[in-house]
Amino acid sequence: MDLTYILLGLAGLFGLYMAWGIGANDVANAMATSVGARAVTVPQAIMIAAVFEFLGAFLAGGEVTSTIRKGIIDAGMLSGDPNVLVLGMLASLLAAAVWLTIASRAGWPVSTTHSIVGAIVGFATITIGVESVHWDKVGAIAASWIVSPFLAGTLAFVLVMSVQRLIFSHDDPEKYARRYVPMYVFMTAMMIGLVTFMKGLKHVGLDISLDTAVLYSVIFATFIMAASKFALSRLSFDSASSNVDGFHFARVERIFAVLMVVTACSMAFAHGSNDVANAIGPVAAVISIVTSGEVLQQSVVPVWVLLLGSVGIVVGLATFGYRVIATVGTQITELTPSRGFAAELAAASTVVVASATGLPISTTHTLVGAVLGVGLARGIGALNMRVIRGIFLSWLVTLPVGAFLSVIFYYMLSAALL
């Protein structure tokens, strides 16, 4: 069989496997807060992911994909031997996917971005040398792995404290829920509107300026807020019913459960736009090199590659995602709909900003940081430090494991195909 078809087939197969790993690990913890707070069931989470992960990957995934394909290593140093880069990208995909399988089996929420970047750096180091790696780019990405969970955690802390102070600390939460919930609805709708007008429509041929995007988003959020106020005016509360904490009213929490569905949709969109690059970026690079014979060839990511990534992500969540959902959704801290809403909105906002700038941050780090922020709002005792230590340890080993596996698979593929 022609080597070209073999390479293209392996790229598609490994890319699908990697997308499956992303679904099993990253999408699982993106939806975990909603499931952990009992706002949605696992089947409902899968349906939400199926729709919004696809939309995020297809409409807004291109910009982050370019960051993975270019910028991590100096591909120009391989212009004389494109096969090295092809095999390196294939080895990177396989290495990251294998590690994600191991981590998901154990219920560890690790970073797919860590995995693929570490794998790419690993093969580049042993094939063309340390100088081929753009360490400033890697450093910027590494910095975002620290900054993004801190920002998401801080925002989640502020949000959950504001909900507590503005609504739940009063004797009559019904009155204050009617007053302040529309404000949270406005914030959620504003964020969704911005990512749609600034990112989504850009990739379907509509280039909207920042000022126009903000204006449209404000109009959209105002309309949604008005609709929520009308809905609340027709909703009756049972002030006598409360949850296990004794002061959070269950009917008010039910409102936040509805908001969690909205934020879960936006989180899935944000995740699809950002993390699909980890699967389809190397695939797009392989296709570009194999079909053109040039390492630096620029080409549009084929539609079927975006579809491949989207389908793999959804299947991964459906078949293996429950393990990581259990870790993030129930074992870090106790979540209620209001706390889960704060975590999801904070994480989604952070990821959307990162996607808009083209920086491939870790959704895992961002969401876990947001959940930690929610737990800290209740005090350090509300956090399961044993689980948190295990998560941090899995984060530390992900990048070197990805690099090590990539080196092994690169030599195996070289021996088999060249």
N, C-alpha and C positions, 0 to 999 in steps of 0.2 A: 504494500500500500504506500502511496505517496506520503512522504514525511510531512508535507504541508497539511494534509487532512488529519494525520495523526495528532499534530500539534494543536490544530483547531479543535479537534474532538476532545483532547485532554483539557484544553482551556475551558471549554464549555462544561465538562464534567467536574473539574476541580472548582470552577466558579460556582456551579450549582451546589456542590458540597460545602463550600465556604458560606454561601448564602444560607444554607440549611443551618450551619453552625451559628450564624448571626441570629437567626430566628430562635434557635434553641436557647441562646444565652442572652443576647442583648435585647431582643424584642420582649423576651420573657420578663426581664426586670423593668422594661419600659411600661408594661401593663401590670406589673406586680402590685403596685399601690392600689389600683382600682380593684383587683381581685382580693387583695388582703383586707381592704376596707369593706368588702362585700357590696361594692357599688355595681360590679358586673360579675358574671360568672365566667369561668374559663372558656366555654363555647362562645359567649358574647365577646370576650376579649379577642378571640381568634377572628371573629367576623369583623370587628373594628380594625384589627391589624391588617386583615386582607384588603380592606378598602383603602385605608389611609396610608399604610406603608407603601402600597402601589402608587398612590397619587404623589407621595413625597419623593419616592425614587424616580418616578417617570418625569415629573414636572420640575423638581428642584434639585435633583441629584447630580447634575452635570458639573457644577462648579467645584464641589468637593472632590469629585472624581479626578478632576485635572490636578488637584493638589497631590493625590496619591500617585498618579501616573508620572507627574513631573515634580521636581523639587527635592525629593528625598535623596536620590542619587544622581550623579552626573552621567546620564545615558550616552552623552557624546563620546565618552571614553570607550564605548563598546561599538562604535560605528563600523569598525573593521570586522566585527564578528557578532552579528545580530543574534545568532543562536544562543549565545551566552545569556543575553537578556531574556530571551524567550524562556529558556529553561529555568532561569532564576525566578521569573514571575510565576511559572508553574510550580516550582518548588516552594515559593512563598505562600501561594494559595493553599497547597496541600499541607504545609506545616501549620499554618494558622488554623485550618479547618480541623486537623487532628487534635491540636491543643484545645480547641473549643469543644470538641466532642468529649474529651477527658474531663474538662472543667464542668461542662453541663451535666455529665453523668454524676459528678460529685456534688452538684448544686452550687458551685462557686460562680458568682457573678464577675467574670473577668472582662477585660477590655478587648474587643475585636480590633480596635485601632492599635493598641499595644501589640497585639499578635502580628498583624500584617506589617506594621512598620518595623518591628523587630526582625521579622523574617526577611524583609527586603534588605535591611542593613546587614543581616548575617550573610546572605549570599553575595552581596556586593563586596563585602570586606574580603572574602576568601577568593573571589574571582578577579577583581580589578584593584583591590587594595583599599586601605582605610581612607585614602585621599579622595576616593570616588564618592564618599558619602558627604552630603551637604549637612554638616553637623549643626550649622546655625538653624536650618529648617527643623531638624530633629529636636534641637533644643527648644525652639519655639513651640513645637507640638508637646514636648515634655512639660514645658511651663504651663500649657493649657490644661494638662492633666492635674495640676495642682490648683490652678486658679479657678477652673470651672466648678469643681465640687465645693470650693470655698464660697464662690458667688452664689451657687444654687442653694447651698446650706444657709447662707445668710438671708437670702430672699425668702426661703421657706420658713425660717425662724420668725422673720418679721410678719409674714402673712399669717402664720398660725397664732402668733401673739395678738395680732390685730383682730382676728376672728374671736379669740377668747375674750379680749377686752371689750370689743364693740358689741358683741352679741351674747355670748354664753355667761358672762360675769353678771348679767342683769337678772333681776327676778322675773322679768317678763320678756323672754327671748323672742316671743312672737313679734312684739312691737319692733324690736331692734333688728330682727331678721328682715322684716319688710322694709326697713329703712336702709340697711347696709348691703344686703345680698345683691341688689342691682348694681352696686359699685363693683363687686367682685365679678359680676357678669360682664360689666363694661370692660374691665381689665382683660378678661379672658377673650372676649370678642375682639378687642383691639389688637391683641397679640396675634390671633388667628388671621385677622384682616391684613396686618402688616406683612406676614409671611406669604400670604396669598398674592397680594398686589406687588410686593417687591421681588419675590422669588418665583412663585408658581407661574404667574402670567408671563414673566420674562422668558421662560423656556418654551413658551408656546407662541412666541413672536410678538408679544406686547411688552414693550419696554416703557415702564411707567416711572416718572421721576419720583424722588423721595418726597417732595412736597405734595405731589398729587396722591401718592400712596398713603401718606399720613392723613390727608383730607378724606379720602375714600374710607379709610379705616375708622376714622372718628365718626363718620356718617353711619357706617355699618354698625359700629359698637353702640352708638346712641339708639339706633333702631332696635337692636337686640335688648338693650337695657330697658327701653320702654315696654317691650313685649314682656320682659320678665316682671316688671312692676305690675303690669296688668294681670299676669298669671298669679302673682303673689296676692293681689287684692281679692282674688276669687278662691284662695286657698285657706282653709280653716286649720288651725293648729290645736293639738291636744296638749295643753300645758301641764297636764298631770303625768304624762308619760315621759320617762327619762331612761337613759341608758345606764350601764353599770357604774359609771363614774358618779352618778347621783345628781349631777347638775347640768349635764349636757342633755338637752331635750331631743328626744328621738325624732320628732317630726321636723325639727330644724335640721338635724343631721341628714334627714331624707332629702332636703333641698340640696345640700352639698353633694349628696350622692348623684343627683342629676347633673350638677356642675362637673362632677368627676368624669362623667361620660363625655362631656364636651372637652375637658382637658385631656382625657385619654385619646380622643381623636386627634387633637393637636399634637400630643406627644408622639403618637404613631407617625403623623405626617413629618414632624421634625426629625424623628429617628430615621425614617426612610430617606429623607433628603440628605442626611449626613452620613449614615453608616452603610448605605448601599455601596458607597465607593470602595469599601474594604473588600467587597466581592467582585464588583464589575470593573474596578480600576485596572487591576492586573490583567483581567480578561481582555479589556479594550486595548491594552498595550500589546498583548500577544497578537491579537487580530490585526492591529495596525502594522506591526513588524512583519508578520508572516505574509500578509497580502501585498505589502509594498516593497519589502526588502530593505527598508530604511528604518534605522533606530529612532530618528527624530521626527518621523512622519506624523503630522497632525491630522486627525480624522474625527468625525462625529461618532459618538458612541452609538452603535447600531441599536435599533429598537428592541430586537430580540434579546440583546444582552441585558437591557433594562428589565424586560419581562422575566428573563431567567433569574435575575437577582430577586425580583419581587416575589415570584412563585416560591423560590427556595426559602426565603425568609418566612413566609406564611406557613409552609409545610414544617419547617423547623420548630416554630412555636407550637403547632398543633400536635406534633409527635413527641417532643422532648422538653418543651418549655416549662412544664409544671414543676420541675425540680428547682429551677432558679426562682420561679414565682414564689415557691414556699419560703426560700431563704430571704428574699428581699421584702416580700409582702407581709410576712408574719413573724420572722425571727429577729429582725433588728430592733424593732419597737412596735408597740401596739398601735394600729392605725384605725382611725374612724374616718368617715367620709370627709369631715372638715379638715382633718390633718392630711389625709391623702390628697385632697384638693390642693392644699397649700404646697405639698411636695411636687405634685404633677405640674402645677402652673409655674412654679419656680424652675423646675428642671426643663420644661418645654421652652420657656422663655430663654434660658441660657443656651440650649442647643440650637434654637432658631437663630439667635444672634451669631453663634459660631458658624452655622451653615451659611449665613449671609456673607460672612467674611472669608469663606473658603477654608477655614481651619478645621481639620478633622479631629475634633475632640472626642473623648470617650463618653458615650451616653451612659455607660455603667457608672463611671465616676461621678457624673453629674447627678444622676438620680439617687445614688447611694448618699451623696453629699446632701441632697435635699431631704432625704429621709432622716439622716442624722440631725439636720437642722430642726426638723419637726420634733424628734425625740428630745433634743436639748431644750426645747421650749418647755418641756415638762420636767426637766432636771436630768442630771447625768444618770440617776438611778433608773430612768425609763429606758435606757439603752442596754442591749445585751452585748457586753463587751467581749465575751468569748467569740460570738459570731463575727463581730466587727474585726477582731484581731485576725481571724481566719480569712476574712475578705481582704484585708490589707496585705496579708502574706501572699495570697493568690495574685494580687496586683503586682507585687514586687518580682515574682518569678516569671510572670507572663512574657515580658520582653526577652529575657535571655533564653527561655525555653523556645520561643518562636524562632530566634536566631539559630539555636542549636539544631532544631528539627529541619530548618531550611537548608542548612549546610549538608545534613545527611541526605535529604531528598534530592538536592542538586546533584550530588555525586551519583546517586542511584539512577536518576533520569539521564545523566550524561553517559553513564555506562550502557544504558539500555537503548538510547536513541542515536547517539553520535558514534 
